């Protein structure tokens, strides 16, 4: 019986056996992350759902983590790749601390590092299947940026990943302004998260809001948003068109 | 036994005979031309007195905007209007067809058309064509039973909703509706909300753009506000118009005549090609002969006059 090695087309640029090593599709995914700059720093929100295809498998996934003293990272996409990124960043921060030179990596530096990592992985056809949001404050300077799985990166006053781009960004473009207070910022984020909850099938009603300022970062306890279902039209939808 | 082929008249609907051929051509790299689509943001909402429909006005053909100000709110009946997204030809044809059917039905019954009738006729037609008639519609109107708003998808399914959005800009518009809609809106609040939703689509979606059309339907009648808002005017237009520098009739031949002959002729013929004038002047007590070429200003003489610039010591502009 002939042993069949895994077949690759002759003109493939990839090395042998490499298919089994590359990320081809995501498995456990998180949905959108939304973030904005406010008066004292950055506010970021993400729900706590981890979907396994169309099943809502995990309901307590923390998709936002503090990085070093000055940054906050939020991720959507493959959860295992997010954990891998946290591992890389851990090492990065550790080595930075070991210099013990009084300086620490700020959000701009971490964002740059992530951009290089993501872009290089995509060039090797083995991407980290995430869309990342990186926000932070250092020396009074607020910074908010995003990196996608193919390495597209930019910074802006408000960013979102995934569905958030289509549903939350329009609201933020209308209603964001410089020097939002903390309460206004949270209210605006909750408005966006509520629309996402209504219209994104992989969103769940359990979210965390994280804030980072010069003093440091805090991630709130999970809580849920109030939703409204009492439209009279919902009570009897086919009232005017019986049988439709 | 004769092998007779019975001629059966073709039944209605699409004939899928050429599908295999198209598939083969597509594999070889020949892609069919793109349809004129209406990219689009279309919305509808129910307010306290009736229904308000809204739409943007951009029609796209692939990446190009082929119509900057098209009409996407179609007439169905005096009390029923329908916004269309998807392939422009499909939405126009299907709404036209059902509008005619409704008219005939009105003649037959002697009554005002009902929204549910339009709904049923549209969904029947679309389901029959299994989604190939690419029309996604927002149907709204007011009849004896009250105000109604429905969405109809290309495959024939329908929804009855208090607020609805369709088209490529539907998510941007829905974000506005989901955060701001409430029941019992007044007419002005409703128009403002619809305009805001369409603007959200116009500025956040590439398939939508240009102006906002609004249609308000109540028991009393309809109000079609064509180009209710024009948030994309042409910038930098001069109210005085533009004038480009003249190259003919500015006085070149006159100037030459004055310089060489010391006379003025008020009426000149148009200079053909190039004319030569000569004059002697003295510079530093040395006599210098000037050879002056008067070139024609007309565009048509450009290739001729161009050759005279070579080797010129001086050019007068």
Contacts between the chains, C-beta under 8 A, distances in Angstrom:
chain1	res1	chain2	res2	distance
A	163	B	171	7.8
A	166	B	171	4.0
A	166	B	172	6.6
A	166	B	175	7.8
A	166	B	204	7.9
A	167	B	171	5.4
A	167	B	172	7.7
A	167	B	174	7.2
A	167	B	175	4.6
A	168	B	175	7.0
A	169	B	204	6.6
A	170	B	171	8.0
A	170	B	172	4.2
A	170	B	175	5.0
A	170	B	176	6.9
A	170	B	200	4.5
A	170	B	203	7.7
A	170	B	204	4.3
A	171	B	175	5.2
A	171	B	176	7.2
A	171	B	179	6.2
A	173	B	203	7.2
A	173	B	204	6.7
A	174	B	176	7.9
A	174	B	196	7.9
A	174	B	200	7.0
A	191	B	179	5.1
A	192	B	175	7.9
A	194	B	178	7.2
A	194	B	179	7.1
A	195	B	174	7.5
A	195	B	175	4.9
A	195	B	178	4.5
A	195	B	179	5.7
A	198	B	178	5.3
A	199	B	171	7.2
A	199	B	174	6.1
A	199	B	175	7.9
A	199	B	178	6.7
A	231	B	162	5.2
A	231	B	183	6.1
A	232	B	162	7.9
A	232	B	183	6.4
A	233	B	46	6.8
A	233	B	160	7.3
A	233	B	161	6.6
A	233	B	162	3.8
A	233	B	183	8.0
A	234	B	162	7.5
A	237	B	159	7.7
A	237	B	160	4.7
A	237	B	161	7.5
A	238	B	160	5.9
A	239	B	160	7.7
A	240	B	115	6.8
A	240	B	116	6.4
A	240	B	145	5.6
A	240	B	146	6.2
A	240	B	148	4.3
A	240	B	160	6.6
A	241	B	115	7.2
A	241	B	116	4.2
A	241	B	119	5.7
A	241	B	148	6.6
A	241	B	150	6.6
A	241	B	158	7.7
A	241	B	160	5.5
A	242	B	116	7.6
A	244	B	116	6.8
A	244	B	119	5.9
A	244	B	120	7.1
A	244	B	123	7.3
A	244	B	150	7.3
A	244	B	158	5.2
A	244	B	160	6.6
